[in-house]
Amino acid sequence: MTQLSTKELREGEFQLKKRIIQRAHTSLCCKFDNKSPARRSAVLITENKWFDRAVLTCILLNSLVMSVFDFEKDHECASKSKFSYCEFQNQSSYNSNLHITGTVFGFIFTLEACLKIFALGFCQGKKTYLNTGWNVLDFVIVVCGLLEFANEQFF
């Protein structure tokens, strides 16, 4: 198969090595099409098998971090609190470190979602981010994580 130049590709087509994939014509309100170097880079990254493997590894590690949180250590703190939970600054150092690690994973998952939205397009057209069930689940989890982060920071 011969290499096609970007000009020979139809709208929404991206060439990855020897294959051509179809994505939404534009991303982010018609500003980035398949000729945009930034969007082509985002498609290359998100279509790479190591990207999916890295994200899956982060999901597994985050699950492990969440499973080792020690509720017993902070139970006494929560019982004395007017909020019925232990505020971050009053948590044990062990749980505080786990909480920080969880925040880092939340940031990684937010970047993954943003990169995929940029590469695939959000919801207008075929093969966009919200047309896949796993991405819908991913989006809901990321939004919930961002709401939790905002609640901790601002309220």
C-alpha positions in Angstrom: 0.0 0.0 0.0 1.4 3.4 -0.9 1.7 6.2 1.5 -1.1 8.7 1.1 -0.4 12.4 1.8 -2.7 14.3 4.1 -4.3 16.0 1.1 -5.4 12.7 -0.4 -7.2 11.6 2.7 -10.9 12.2 2.8 -12.5 14.2 5.6 -12.2 12.4 9.0 -9.6 9.9 7.7 -6.3 9.4 9.5 -3.4 7.2 8.3 -1.7 5.1 10.9 1.3 3.3 9.4 -0.3 1.1 6.8 -4.0 1.5 7.7 -6.5 4.3 7.4 -9.0 4.8 10.1 -12.2 6.9 10.1 -13.0 9.4 12.8 -15.3 12.3 13.2 -14.7 15.0 10.6 -13.8 17.6 13.2 -13.1 17.9 16.9 -13.9 20.6 19.4 -16.4 22.7 17.6 -15.1 22.4 14.1 -11.6 23.9 14.9 -9.5 20.7 14.3 -9.9 18.5 11.3 -7.7 15.6 10.0 -5.2 18.1 8.6 -4.4 19.5 12.1 -1.0 18.3 13.4 -2.3 18.3 17.0 -5.3 16.2 16.2 -3.2 13.8 14.1 -0.8 13.4 17.0 -3.7 12.8 19.4 -5.1 10.1 17.1 -1.7 8.4 16.9 -1.3 8.4 20.6 -4.8 7.1 21.4 -4.7 4.4 18.7 -1.4 3.1 20.0 -1.7 -0.3 21.9 0.7 0.9 24.6 -1.7 3.8 25.4 -4.5 1.4 26.2 -2.1 -0.8 28.2 -0.8 2.2 30.2 -4.4 3.3 31.0 -5.4 -0.2 32.0 -2.3 -0.4 34.3 -3.4 2.9 35.9 -6.9 1.5 36.4 -5.6 -1.6 38.1 -3.1 0.4 40.3 -5.9 2.8 41.3 -8.1 -0.1 42.2 -5.4 -1.4 44.4 -4.8 2.0 46.1 -8.5 2.3 46.8 -8.7 -1.2 48.2 -6.0 -0.6 50.8 -7.5 2.6 52.3 -7.8 2.0 56.1 -11.1 3.2 57.3 -10.4 2.0 60.8 -7.6 4.5 61.3 -9.9 7.4 60.5 -13.0 6.1 62.2 -12.3 7.9 65.5 -11.5 11.1 63.6 -14.8 10.9 61.7 -16.9 10.2 64.8 -15.6 13.5 66.3 -16.1 15.5 63.1 -19.3 17.5 62.5 -19.3 16.2 58.9 -19.3 12.5 59.7 -16.2 11.9 57.7 -12.5 12.7 58.4 -11.3 15.8 56.7 -8.1 15.5 54.6 -5.9 17.5 57.0 -7.0 15.2 59.9 -6.5 11.9 58.1 -3.6 9.6 59.1 -0.5 10.0 57.0 -1.1 6.6 55.4 -4.6 7.5 54.2 -3.4 11.0 53.2 -0.8 9.5 50.9 -3.4 7.2 49.4 -5.7 10.1 48.9 -3.0 12.1 47.1 -2.2 9.0 44.9 -5.9 8.8 44.1 -5.9 12.4 43.0 -2.9 11.8 40.7 -4.7 8.9 39.1 -7.8 11.1 38.7 -5.6 13.6 36.9 -4.2 10.9 34.6 -7.8 9.6 33.8 -8.9 13.2 33.1 -6.0 13.6 30.7 -6.9 10.3 29.0 -10.5 11.4 28.5 -9.5 14.8 27.1 -7.0 13.3 24.7 -9.6 10.8 23.5 -12.3 13.5 23.1 -9.8 15.6 21.1 -8.8 12.6 18.9 -12.3 11.2 18.4 -14.6 14.2 18.6 -17.0 14.4 21.5 -20.5 13.4 20.4 -21.3 14.7 16.9 -20.9 12.1 14.2 -20.0 8.4 14.0 -17.2 6.9 16.0 -17.0 9.8 18.4 -16.1 9.5 22.1 -19.6 9.1 23.5 -20.6 6.5 20.9 -18.8 3.8 22.8 -20.2 2.4 26.0 -16.8 2.1 27.8 -16.1 5.7 27.0 -19.4 6.8 28.4 -18.6 5.0 31.6 -15.1 6.5 31.6 -16.6 10.0 31.1 -19.1 9.6 33.9 -16.3 8.4 36.3 -14.0 11.3 35.3 -16.8 13.9 35.8 -17.7 12.4 39.2 -14.0 12.5 40.1 -13.7 16.1 39.1 -16.9 17.0 41.1 -15.4 15.2 44.1 -12.1 17.2 43.6 -14.0 20.5 43.3 -16.0 19.7 46.4 -12.8 19.1 48.4 -11.1 22.2 47.1 -13.9 24.8 47.2 -16.5 23.7 49.7 
